[in-house]
Amino acid sequence: VQLQASGGGLVEAGESLRLSCGTSETIFSNNAMGWYRQAPGKQREFVAAILPDGATNYADSVMGRFTISRDNAKNTMYLQMDNLEPEDTAVYYCTAAHSVARLPQGLWGQGTLVTVSS
């Protein structure tokens, strides 16, 4: 497994979770990294991405609530999710690719399930 996601769980609305995605130094240092999610019965959607230089972008639906970051020493990317809403319930996947635009076609890890109860 080249990308290993973890940190999902069951929380109540308004609470927080932090997801992690670990990978190799080769993959981590040379690629954009991102998070996507897929809710039951819905299409996969972009959540956030971060470039090797630390530049970030977010989906409008999570702006101001989620924070993506990377720890270069640990080759790990994080997604801090605050003020979670039931609509955030989904399987979250981490991805890596040469650019943000290519994330859907890049490397994918196994998902981690986030469930937010109302």
N, C-alpha and C positions, 0 to 999 in steps of 0.2 A: 504494500500500500504506500503510494508516494505522498499522499496527503491524508493526514489523520485528524479528523474533527472530533471535538468532544465538548462537553459542558451543557448539553441540553437537559431539560427536565420539566417538571410540572410546577408552575408558580401561579399565584393569583394576580389578577389585574393590578397594575401599579407597582408591582415588584420588579426586580432586576435579575438578569442572568449574564454571565460572561462566557462566550464561546471561544474555544481555542482551535487553532489549526496548525499542526506541526508538519514540517517537511524537511528535506535535505538542504544543506547549504547551497548546493548548486542550483536547485530549483528556486529557493527563496531569494537569493541575492540577484538573480537575473530576470525575474519576472514580476509583472503585476500580479497582485493577489486579490481575490474577491470573495464575496459571500452572495449566494443566491438562496432562494427558498421556494418551496412548493407546498402549498396548502392542499388539503384534501379536495379533489375535484376541480382544482384550478391549475393554470399553467405555471410553470416555473417563472420566477421573476427576480430581477436584479435587486440586491439590497445595498451593497456598498463595495468599494474597491479602494486599493491603496497601491501606489507605485513604489518602486525601490527608493525614490527620493523622499517618500513620505506624503506626497500629494494624495488627496482623498477625494472621493465623490460618493454621493448618497442618493438613494431613491427618495423622492419627495415624501413618501409615506413614513419614512423613518428619520428624516432630517430633524435634528434637535433632540432625538431620543436615543439614537444609536451612535456609537463611536467606534470606528475601526482604527486599529493601530498595529504596529509590528515591532517585534523585539528582534533586532538583527543578531544579537548575541545568542539567542535561543532558537533562531530560525522558526519563529512562531508568530502567527497572526492572531489577533484577537477581535472579537466583536462584543463590546460592552453594550448591553441592551437595558435601558432604563425605562421606567414608566410603561411597562409592557401592557399591551391591549389584547383582548381575545383574538382580534384580527391578525395578530402576529403569530398565531399558532400555525406551525408548518414544520416540515423537515428542512433544516438548514444545511447547505452544502458549501464547502470551500473549494475554490478553483485557483488555478495558476496559468498564466499565459504571457506571451511576449508583450501584449498590450491589453488595455481594458476592453477594447473592442473585440478582441479575440478570446476573451474569457469563456464564452459559451462553448467554444471549440477546443479549449485547453484541457489541462489535467483536472480531474475531479476526484474529490475524496468521497468517502461514504458519508451519508448524512447523519445529522444528530437532531433528534426530535425535540422541539420546543412546544409545550402545551401551556396556554394561558387560560385560566378559568376566570369566569366573570363573577 
